[in-house]
Amino acid sequence: MLTNDQRDHLIQIATHTRQWAYAPYSHYPVGAALLTTSGKIYEGVNIESAAYPTTMCAERVAIFKAVSEGEREFVALAVVTRNGGSPCGSCRQVLAEFGLETIILIANDTGHLLQETSIKALLPSAFGPNDLSENPPQGVK
């Protein structure tokens, strides 16, 4: 369960972190703050590239930082954009890998919480590790 103080703190961190975004093409800076079950918070910003497909979202930067330091269980992710934009499909899929119950806080650039949801709600019928079992359902080859 996420406390109001934790919620506010994550949004503040994501709001502050957003200033470091590298968004010279979209001009849409995004900040993210990921709380793990160990209590550590990982920050991320979007990083754009002139070769557009190589751009990386703030959410995945925070996730990859956490995973690269051994974290595998997440409590909540705050995402801050100018207008409260929601995580993209790629970010949703990566988050689903580590748990559908992760809380997602979506806030605007003034730090106002616009939506609190979960990965499960954002990505219904998510494809995950269980779908890669060695015993596929009957009729699937």
Order of alpha helices (4+ residues) and beta strands (2+ residues): alpha-beta-beta-alpha-beta-alpha-beta-beta-alpha
